[in-house]
């Protein structure tokens, strides 16, 4: 393959950003411009010389524009190998097309705006993907661009190569083009499956758009990148980083966990996360009070953690955060005074998302395994007081009930086996990721005792608290460990073959216990 000079270009785009400047630069280099419909009108209005595709093919656009580029004079010009098909091109009067600039009908935008089924179908591009794939296949001789951000790269390439493009440039563009059409088809197939009510179609297609290449993955010897994709959801993929150094793979993973947890609560809430597990969560009348309570739960683990809030970050809370070494702060927004306070911590990453995710919204989670993927719906399950079943002689007080529901929401975001002690709308001990539930209960109690000692309190924080378990107690030992830590009430899914034994242990200790019928494993 050699450098190929561009003499004829076909420009047919939905996104017309930069189109006029590109076309004008091409015309200045003597390139003939072919175009269609709206693109041709835009160029003509700007005074750019352009030839309509219908004039080039000798065949009009028909069927309301559904058929306009599906013609041998277009596809022959894109697909013909100049070294093999010159006779066919001459015999059938098919001029070569050396450059295709095309981006596709705005299907995803139509879906996002709530378009009707018919509107969405009409915005499924046919001619565009066919041309893009044809040009990409024939990258030995044709360059294809699907992203306006690369127009400048093309002009630089042409300037450096006498009006032509190199094989390396064309191959890079071809790869991007195939990715573009693949992502487009994935969006269409996912939408269609949703309209058919098929959450798990026989063939699942999904695509992501690279946001950035990261310094490394979980460890320095692993490579990593961050891709955005799927339905729009406020969070790390929508966030604007207003200060701080580059985010790492672990930062992004932990920040997502923290923000999704903070979104669970209606009142002002703060979640502090370390290694994808919360080490302190609280809700209060204002963010600064919630932050103090969340930090109290485990101030040692909070060092170097991720802090998420579910309200606009205020200056008072920012000042408290600034007193701690933290890696990331994420919020829906921040007051100017809060930004000024945090600006003094130059290495602290501050992310503003513009909103909070809906914890009850549907979604999909994907995890890779050897040779495939595990796909499941997002854990959007939530319970209210009306969903709970009392199984002990004593019923929870109103205060206990509020803390039970709070603790169970937190437990949904703690790695299994998860035990969460809470009191007064704040966690006071968290046990995460243990192979034994009783070990989680004991570790959480130890955390509560250590936090109390650090705060100068005589009694462990878990005294007078409630406890939530993400799954049933398989034996009474886990509940007994929680009782020894000083809990007064318990919330758990229930369903163990030893439920009667666990309930009896609770009754023997005067505990109130409710079951949810819903578990929250998180692996």
C-alpha positions as CSV (number, residue, x, y, z in Angstrom):
1,X,0.0,0.0,0.0
2,X,1.1,3.5,-0.7
3,X,0.0,7.1,-0.2
4,X,-3.3,7.8,-1.9
5,X,-4.1,11.3,-3.1
6,X,-7.6,12.4,-2.5
7,X,-9.3,13.7,-5.6
8,X,-13.0,13.0,-4.8
9,X,-14.8,13.0,-1.5
10,X,-18.3,12.1,-0.4
11,X,-19.6,14.1,2.5
12,X,-22.9,12.9,4.1
13,X,-23.3,13.6,7.8
14,X,-26.0,14.0,10.4
15,X,-23.6,15.9,12.8
16,X,-22.6,18.9,10.7
17,X,-20.0,20.3,13.1
18,X,-16.9,21.4,11.2
19,X,-18.4,20.2,7.9
20,X,-18.1,23.6,6.1
21,X,-14.5,24.2,7.1
22,X,-13.5,20.7,6.1
23,X,-15.2,20.9,2.7
24,X,-13.7,24.4,2.0
25,X,-10.2,23.1,2.9
26,X,-10.7,20.1,0.6
27,X,-12.0,22.2,-2.3
28,X,-8.9,24.5,-1.9
29,X,-6.9,21.4,-2.6
30,X,-8.8,20.6,-5.7
31,X,-11.0,17.9,-4.3
32,X,-14.4,17.3,-5.9
33,X,-17.1,17.2,-3.3
34,X,-20.1,14.9,-3.5
35,X,-22.9,15.2,-1.0
36,X,-26.5,14.4,-0.1
37,X,-29.6,16.2,1.1
38,X,-29.0,18.3,4.2
39,X,-25.2,18.1,4.0
40,X,-25.3,19.4,0.4
41,X,-27.7,22.2,1.4
42,X,-25.4,23.3,4.2
43,X,-22.3,23.4,2.0
44,X,-24.1,25.2,-0.8
45,X,-25.4,27.8,1.6
46,X,-21.8,28.4,2.8
47,X,-20.7,28.9,-0.8
48,X,-18.9,25.6,-1.1
49,X,-19.0,24.0,-4.6
50,X,-20.8,20.6,-4.2
51,X,-22.3,18.0,-6.5
52,X,-25.4,16.2,-5.5
53,X,-25.1,12.4,-5.2
54,X,-28.3,12.1,-7.4
55,X,-26.5,14.1,-10.1
56,X,-23.5,11.8,-9.8
57,X,-25.5,8.6,-10.0
58,X,-28.1,9.8,-12.4
59,X,-30.7,8.5,-10.1
60,X,-32.9,10.6,-7.7
61,X,-33.4,10.1,-4.0
62,X,-36.5,7.9,-3.6
63,X,-38.7,6.5,-0.9
64,X,-38.5,9.5,1.3
65,X,-34.8,9.4,1.2
66,X,-34.5,5.8,2.2
67,X,-32.7,5.1,-1.0
68,X,-30.1,7.7,-2.2
69,X,-26.5,6.3,-1.8
70,X,-27.3,2.6,-2.4
71,X,-26.1,2.8,-6.0
72,X,-23.2,1.0,-7.9
73,X,-21.7,4.4,-8.8
74,X,-21.3,5.1,-5.1
75,X,-20.4,1.7,-3.8
76,X,-18.3,0.9,-6.8
77,X,-16.4,4.1,-6.2
78,X,-15.8,3.1,-2.6
79,X,-15.1,-0.6,-3.0
80,X,-13.1,-0.7,-6.2
81,X,-9.5,-1.8,-5.8
82,X,-7.5,0.6,-8.0
83,X,-5.0,-2.2,-8.9
84,X,-7.6,-4.8,-9.8
85,X,-10.8,-3.2,-10.9
86,X,-9.7,-0.4,-13.3
87,X,-11.3,-2.1,-16.3
88,X,-14.7,-2.5,-14.5
89,X,-14.6,1.1,-13.4
90,X,-13.9,2.3,-16.9
91,X,-16.4,0.0,-18.5
92,X,-19.3,1.1,-16.2
93,X,-18.1,4.7,-15.8
94,X,-17.5,4.5,-12.0
95,X,-15.2,7.2,-10.8
96,X,-13.2,6.5,-7.6
97,X,-14.2,8.0,-4.3
98,X,-11.1,8.5,-2.2
99,X,-12.6,9.9,1.0
100,X,-15.9,9.2,2.8
101,X,-17.0,11.5,5.6
102,X,-20.1,10.1,7.2
103,X,-21.7,9.9,10.6
104,X,-25.0,8.2,11.0
105,X,-28.7,9.1,11.6
106,X,-29.1,10.2,15.3
107,X,-30.8,7.0,16.4
108,X,-29.6,7.2,20.1
109,X,-30.6,10.8,20.3
110,X,-34.1,9.9,19.0
111,X,-34.5,7.2,21.6
112,X,-33.2,9.5,24.4
113,X,-35.8,12.1,23.4
114,X,-38.6,9.6,23.8
115,X,-39.2,9.2,20.1
116,X,-42.1,6.9,19.0
117,X,-41.4,3.5,17.7
118,X,-41.9,4.7,14.2
119,X,-39.6,7.7,14.7
120,X,-36.8,5.4,16.0
121,X,-37.2,3.0,13.1
122,X,-36.9,5.8,10.6
123,X,-33.7,6.9,12.3
124,X,-32.1,3.5,11.8
125,X,-29.5,4.4,9.1
126,X,-29.0,1.9,6.3
127,X,-27.1,3.7,3.5
128,X,-24.6,5.3,6.0
129,X,-23.4,2.1,7.6
130,X,-23.2,0.4,4.2
131,X,-20.9,3.2,2.9
132,X,-18.8,3.4,6.0
133,X,-18.2,-0.4,6.0
134,X,-17.4,-0.3,2.3
135,X,-14.9,2.5,2.6
136,X,-13.3,0.9,5.7
137,X,-13.0,-2.5,3.9
138,X,-11.3,-0.8,1.0
139,X,-8.9,1.1,3.3
140,X,-6.0,0.3,0.9
141,X,-7.4,3.0,-1.3
142,X,-10.0,4.9,0.7
143,X,-10.0,6.9,3.9
144,X,-13.2,7.1,6.0
145,X,-14.0,9.5,8.8
146,X,-16.9,9.1,11.2
147,X,-15.9,11.6,13.9
148,X,-15.7,15.4,13.4
149,X,-13.0,15.5,16.0
150,X,-10.7,13.9,13.4
151,X,-11.2,16.4,10.6
152,X,-8.1,18.3,11.6
153,X,-6.1,15.1,11.7
154,X,-7.1,14.4,8.1
155,X,-6.1,17.9,6.9
156,X,-2.8,17.6,8.7
157,X,-2.2,14.2,7.1
158,X,-3.0,15.6,3.7
159,X,-0.7,18.6,4.2
160,X,2.2,16.3,5.2
161,X,1.6,13.9,2.2
162,X,1.0,16.1,-0.8
163,X,-2.8,15.9,-0.5
164,X,-2.9,12.2,0.2
165,X,-3.1,9.8,3.1
166,X,-0.7,7.1,4.3
167,X,-1.7,3.4,4.8
168,X,-1.2,3.7,8.6
169,X,-3.7,6.6,8.7
170,X,-6.2,4.8,6.6
171,X,-6.0,1.7,8.8
172,X,-6.5,3.7,11.9
173,X,-9.6,5.4,10.4
174,X,-10.9,2.0,9.2
175,X,-10.8,0.6,12.7
176,X,-12.6,3.6,14.1
177,X,-15.2,3.3,11.3
178,X,-16.0,-0.4,12.0
179,X,-16.2,0.4,15.8
180,X,-18.6,3.2,14.9
181,X,-21.0,1.0,13.0
182,X,-20.7,-1.8,15.6
183,X,-21.7,0.6,18.3
184,X,-24.5,1.9,16.2
185,X,-25.9,-1.6,15.6
186,X,-25.5,-2.5,19.3
187,X,-27.6,0.5,20.2
188,X,-30.3,-0.5,17.7
189,X,-30.4,-4.1,18.8
190,X,-30.5,-3.2,22.5
191,X,-33.3,-0.8,21.9
192,X,-35.2,-3.4,19.9
193,X,-34.7,-6.1,22.6
194,X,-36.1,-3.6,25.1
195,X,-39.2,-2.9,23.1
196,X,-39.7,-6.6,22.8
197,X,-39.3,-7.0,26.6
198,X,-36.3,-9.3,26.1
199,X,-33.8,-8.4,28.8
200,X,-31.4,-11.2,27.7
201,X,-31.6,-11.7,23.9
202,X,-29.9,-14.7,22.4
203,X,-27.1,-12.5,21.1
204,X,-26.2,-9.5,23.4
205,X,-24.4,-6.6,21.8
206,X,-23.0,-3.7,23.7
207,X,-20.4,-1.0,23.0
208,X,-18.4,1.6,24.9
209,X,-16.7,4.8,23.8
210,X,-13.3,5.3,25.3
211,X,-13.1,8.3,27.7
212,X,-9.4,7.9,28.5
213,X,-6.5,5.5,28.7
214,X,-5.6,5.1,32.4
215,X,-2.1,5.0,33.8
216,X,-2.6,1.4,34.8
217,X,-5.2,-1.0,36.1
218,X,-5.7,-2.4,39.6
219,X,-1.9,-2.9,39.7
220,X,0.9,-1.1,37.8
221,X,1.6,-4.2,35.6
222,X,-2.0,-4.1,34.3
223,X,-3.1,-1.9,31.4
224,X,-6.5,-0.2,31.7
225,X,-8.9,2.3,30.0
226,X,-12.2,3.9,30.9
227,X,-15.1,3.5,28.5
228,X,-18.5,5.1,28.7
229,X,-21.6,3.4,27.4
230,X,-25.2,2.3,28.0
231,X,-28.1,4.4,29.1
232,X,-27.3,7.8,30.5
233,X,-26.9,7.8,34.3
234,X,-25.4,10.5,36.4
235,X,-22.1,9.3,37.8
236,X,-18.4,8.9,36.9
237,X,-19.1,8.7,33.2
238,X,-21.0,12.0,33.2
239,X,-18.8,13.8,35.7
240,X,-16.6,16.8,35.1
241,X,-13.3,16.8,36.9
242,X,-12.8,20.3,38.2
243,X,-9.5,19.7,39.9
244,X,-6.9,17.2,40.9
245,X,-4.6,14.7,39.2
246,X,-5.6,12.0,36.8
247,X,-8.0,9.4,38.1
248,X,-6.8,5.8,38.4
249,X,-8.7,2.6,37.7
250,X,-9.2,2.0,41.4
251,X,-10.3,5.6,41.9
252,X,-13.0,5.2,39.3
253,X,-14.2,1.9,40.7
254,X,-14.3,3.2,44.2
255,X,-15.9,6.5,43.2
256,X,-18.7,4.7,41.4
257,X,-19.4,2.6,44.5
258,X,-19.5,5.6,46.7
259,X,-21.7,7.7,44.6
260,X,-24.2,4.9,44.0
261,X,-24.4,4.4,47.8
262,X,-24.9,8.1,48.5
263,X,-27.8,8.1,46.0
264,X,-29.8,5.7,48.1
265,X,-30.8,8.4,50.6
266,X,-33.3,11.2,50.4
267,X,-31.9,13.2,53.3
268,X,-28.4,14.9,53.0
269,X,-26.0,11.9,53.1
270,X,-22.3,11.2,52.9
271,X,-20.6,7.9,52.0
272,X,-16.9,7.3,52.5
273,X,-15.6,4.3,50.6
274,X,-12.3,2.5,50.7
275,X,-11.5,-0.4,48.3
276,X,-15.1,-0.5,47.0
277,X,-16.5,-1.0,50.5
278,X,-18.1,1.8,52.7
279,X,-16.2,2.5,55.9
280,X,-18.7,5.2,57.0
281,X,-22.2,6.3,55.9
282,X,-24.6,8.8,57.5
283,X,-27.6,10.9,56.7
284,X,-28.5,14.0,58.7
285,X,-30.2,17.4,58.4
286,X,-27.2,18.8,56.6
287,X,-24.1,17.5,54.9
288,X,-21.5,18.7,57.4
289,X,-23.3,16.8,60.2
290,X,-23.6,13.7,58.0
291,X,-19.9,13.9,57.2
292,X,-18.9,14.0,60.9
293,X,-21.1,11.0,61.6
294,X,-19.8,9.1,58.6
295,X,-16.1,9.8,59.5
296,X,-16.7,8.8,63.1
297,X,-17.5,5.2,62.1
298,X,-14.0,4.3,60.9
299,X,-11.7,7.3,60.7
300,X,-8.6,5.1,60.2
301,X,-10.0,3.4,57.1
302,X,-11.3,6.7,55.8
303,X,-7.8,8.0,55.3
304,X,-7.1,8.0,51.6
305,X,-10.8,7.2,50.8
306,X,-13.5,8.4,48.4
307,X,-16.1,10.8,49.7
308,X,-19.5,11.0,48.0
309,X,-22.4,13.4,48.8
310,X,-25.9,13.6,47.5
311,X,-26.3,17.3,47.7
312,X,-24.5,20.4,46.4
313,X,-21.3,20.5,48.4
314,X,-21.2,23.5,50.7
315,X,-18.2,25.3,52.2
316,X,-18.6,24.0,55.7
317,X,-18.5,20.4,54.5
318,X,-15.7,21.1,52.2
319,X,-13.7,22.5,55.1
320,X,-14.2,19.3,57.0
321,X,-13.2,17.2,54.0
322,X,-10.1,19.3,53.5
323,X,-8.9,18.3,56.9
324,X,-8.7,14.7,55.8
325,X,-6.4,13.1,53.2
326,X,-8.9,11.9,50.6
327,X,-8.4,10.7,47.0
328,X,-11.7,11.8,45.4
329,X,-14.7,13.9,46.3
330,X,-17.8,13.4,44.1
331,X,-21.0,15.5,44.3
332,X,-23.8,16.5,42.0
333,X,-22.5,20.1,42.3
334,X,-20.5,22.4,44.5
335,X,-20.8,25.9,45.8
336,X,-18.1,28.3,44.6
337,X,-16.9,28.7,48.2
338,X,-16.6,24.9,48.5
339,X,-14.6,24.7,45.3
340,X,-12.3,27.4,46.7
341,X,-11.8,25.5,49.9
342,X,-10.9,22.3,48.1
343,X,-8.6,24.1,45.6
344,X,-6.0,24.2,48.4
345,X,-5.7,20.4,48.1
346,X,-4.2,20.3,44.7
347,X,-4.0,16.5,44.4
348,X,-7.6,15.9,45.5
349,X,-9.8,15.0,42.6
350,X,-13.1,16.7,42.6
351,X,-15.9,15.4,40.3
352,X,-19.2,17.1,39.7
353,X,-21.9,15.0,38.0
354,X,-24.8,17.4,37.4
355,X,-27.3,15.1,39.2
356,X,-27.8,12.0,41.2
357,X,-28.6,8.5,39.8
358,X,-31.9,6.9,40.5
359,X,-31.3,3.9,42.8
360,X,-34.5,2.3,41.7
361,X,-33.8,2.7,37.9
362,X,-33.4,-0.4,35.8
363,X,-30.0,-1.2,34.3
364,X,-27.6,-3.9,33.5
365,X,-24.3,-5.1,35.1
366,X,-21.7,-7.0,33.1
367,X,-18.8,-9.0,34.5
368,X,-16.2,-10.8,32.4
369,X,-15.4,-14.5,33.1
370,X,-13.2,-16.9,31.2
371,X,-14.6,-17.1,27.7
372,X,-17.7,-15.0,28.3
373,X,-19.7,-12.5,30.3
374,X,-22.1,-12.7,33.2
375,X,-25.0,-10.3,32.8
376,X,-27.6,-9.3,35.4
377,X,-30.0,-6.5,36.1
378,X,-28.9,-3.8,38.5
379,X,-29.8,-4.4,42.1
380,X,-32.6,-1.8,42.2
381,X,-34.4,-3.6,45.0
382,X,-35.6,-1.5,48.0
383,X,-37.7,-2.3,51.0
384,X,-39.9,-0.1,53.1
385,X,-41.4,-0.6,56.5
386,X,-44.6,-2.0,54.8
387,X,-42.5,-4.8,53.2
388,X,-41.1,-6.1,56.5
389,X,-42.4,-9.1,58.4
390,X,-42.0,-9.1,62.2
391,X,-40.8,-12.5,63.4
392,X,-40.0,-11.8,67.1
393,X,-42.2,-11.1,70.1
394,X,-40.9,-7.5,70.4
395,X,-41.5,-5.1,67.5
396,X,-39.0,-2.4,66.7
397,X,-39.5,1.1,68.0
398,X,-39.9,3.9,65.4
399,X,-36.3,4.9,65.9
400,X,-35.1,1.4,65.5
401,X,-37.2,0.9,62.4
402,X,-35.6,4.0,60.8
403,X,-32.2,2.7,61.5
404,X,-33.0,-0.8,60.3
405,X,-34.1,0.5,56.9
406,X,-31.0,2.8,56.8
407,X,-28.6,-0.1,57.7
408,X,-30.2,-2.4,55.1
409,X,-29.8,0.2,52.4
410,X,-26.1,0.5,53.3
411,X,-25.7,-3.3,53.4
412,X,-26.8,-3.5,49.8
413,X,-23.5,-1.7,48.9
414,X,-21.2,-3.7,51.2
415,X,-19.4,-6.8,49.8
416,X,-20.8,-10.1,51.1
417,X,-20.9,-11.4,53.7
418,X,-22.1,-7.9,54.9
419,X,-23.0,-6.9,58.4
420,X,-23.8,-3.2,59.2
421,X,-24.4,-1.7,62.6
422,X,-26.2,1.6,62.6
423,X,-27.6,4.1,65.1
424,X,-29.1,7.6,64.6
425,X,-28.9,7.4,60.8
426,X,-25.2,6.6,60.8
427,X,-23.1,3.5,60.5
428,X,-21.3,2.6,63.7
429,X,-19.6,-0.6,62.5
430,X,-19.2,-2.4,59.1
431,X,-18.1,-5.9,58.4
432,X,-17.4,-6.7,54.8
433,X,-16.3,-9.4,52.4
434,X,-15.7,-12.2,55.0
435,X,-16.2,-15.9,54.2
436,X,-18.1,-16.3,57.5
437,X,-21.0,-14.1,58.5
438,X,-20.2,-14.4,62.2
439,X,-16.7,-13.0,61.4
440,X,-18.2,-10.0,59.6
441,X,-20.4,-9.4,62.8
442,X,-17.3,-9.6,65.0
443,X,-15.2,-7.4,62.8
444,X,-17.9,-4.8,62.6
445,X,-18.2,-4.8,66.4
446,X,-14.4,-4.4,66.7
447,X,-14.6,-1.4,64.3
448,X,-17.3,0.1,66.5
449,X,-15.2,-0.3,69.6
450,X,-12.1,1.2,68.0
451,X,-14.1,4.2,66.7
452,X,-15.5,4.8,70.2
453,X,-12.1,4.7,71.7
454,X,-10.8,7.2,69.1
455,X,-13.7,9.5,69.9
456,X,-13.0,9.3,73.6
457,X,-16.3,7.5,74.4
458,X,-16.6,4.9,77.2
459,X,-19.0,2.5,75.4
460,X,-18.6,1.0,71.9
461,X,-20.6,2.8,69.2
462,X,-22.5,-0.5,68.6
463,X,-24.2,-0.3,72.0
464,X,-27.8,0.5,71.4
465,X,-27.5,0.1,67.6
466,X,-29.4,-2.0,65.1
467,X,-27.8,-4.5,62.8
468,X,-28.5,-5.4,59.1
469,X,-27.4,-8.6,57.4
470,X,-27.3,-8.7,53.6
471,X,-28.4,-12.4,53.6
472,X,-30.0,-14.7,56.2
473,X,-28.1,-15.9,59.2
474,X,-27.3,-19.6,58.5
475,X,-26.8,-20.2,62.2
476,X,-27.6,-18.2,65.3
477,X,-23.9,-17.5,66.0
478,X,-23.9,-14.3,63.8
479,X,-26.9,-12.9,65.5
480,X,-25.5,-13.8,69.0
481,X,-22.3,-12.0,68.1
482,X,-24.3,-8.9,67.1
483,X,-26.3,-9.1,70.4
484,X,-23.0,-9.2,72.3
485,X,-22.0,-6.1,70.5
486,X,-25.0,-4.4,72.0
487,X,-27.7,-4.3,69.2
488,X,-31.3,-4.0,70.1
489,X,-32.9,-4.8,66.7
490,X,-32.1,-6.9,63.6
491,X,-33.1,-6.7,59.9
492,X,-32.2,-9.7,57.6
493,X,-33.8,-11.4,54.6
494,X,-34.8,-14.6,56.4
495,X,-35.1,-17.9,54.6
496,X,-32.6,-20.1,56.4
497,X,-33.5,-23.6,57.3
498,X,-32.5,-22.5,60.8
499,X,-34.7,-19.4,60.9
500,X,-36.6,-20.8,64.0
501,X,-33.3,-21.2,65.8
502,X,-32.2,-17.6,64.9
503,X,-35.6,-16.2,65.9
504,X,-35.5,-18.0,69.2
505,X,-32.0,-16.6,69.9
506,X,-33.4,-13.1,69.2
507,X,-36.4,-13.6,71.5
508,X,-34.1,-14.9,74.3
509,X,-32.2,-11.7,74.2
510,X,-35.1,-9.3,73.9
511,X,-34.3,-8.3,70.3
512,X,-36.7,-7.1,67.7
513,X,-36.2,-8.7,64.4
514,X,-37.8,-8.1,61.0
515,X,-37.2,-10.0,57.7
516,X,-37.2,-8.5,54.3
517,X,-37.6,-11.5,52.0
518,X,-35.0,-9.8,49.8
519,X,-31.3,-10.3,50.0
520,X,-28.5,-8.1,48.7
521,X,-25.4,-10.2,47.9
522,X,-22.6,-8.1,46.3
523,X,-19.5,-9.8,45.0
